[in-house]
Amino acid sequence: MSPTPSAREPLDHAAAHRLIDAFLVDDLLTQDAARLAAHVKGCAACAAEIGGTTRLLALLGSLPTPPPAPDLDERIYAAAIA
């Protein structure tokens, strides 16, 4: 989990920006998530970044998973013993 320098101070834009990636992959401590949520309420740029990335991740998750190459096992074994 991402550590917080000071859980009682409000986030400035730069600190909030550093927490967004961790938030998007559900890797924030509870107090960091609360501080980020409070910041995002008043920061259109951070709200837009979170919203856009969330939509992108949802779209990527909806794509079909391609089947593995027929020779994948052989290539893995060859790479492992090389």
C-alpha positions, -999 to +999 in steps of 0.1 A: +000+000+000+011+036-007+023+054+024+010+088+034+035+115+045+009+131+068-026+117+069-040+149+085-029+174+059-050+180+027-034+170-005-020+194-029-023+187-066+011+171-070+006+148-041-029+139-053-016+131-088+009+107-073-019+088-055-042+084-086-024+054-101-024+036-067-061+045-064-069+031-098-054-003-089-070-003-054-036+001-037-043+030-013-046+030+024-080+041+036-069+075+048-051+081+015-082+072-004-103+096+017-078+124+013-077+118-025-115+118-027-116+151-008-091+166-032-109+153-063-141+170-052-125+203-058-100+195-086-115+191-120-082+180-135-078+151-111-115+141-114-111+140-152-080+119-150-096+094-127-128+093-148-110+089-181-086+062-169-115+043-152-134+043-185-103+032-204-097+003-180-133-007-183-130-007-221-098-027-220-114-052-197-142-057-221-119-068-249-118-105-257-087-124-246-068-137-276-060-174-276-023-182-269-001-191-298+000-228-306+037-230-298+036-210-266+045-239-243+075-248-265+087-212-266+084-210-228+103-242-222+130-232-247+134-198-230+136-214-196+164-238-204+184-212-225 
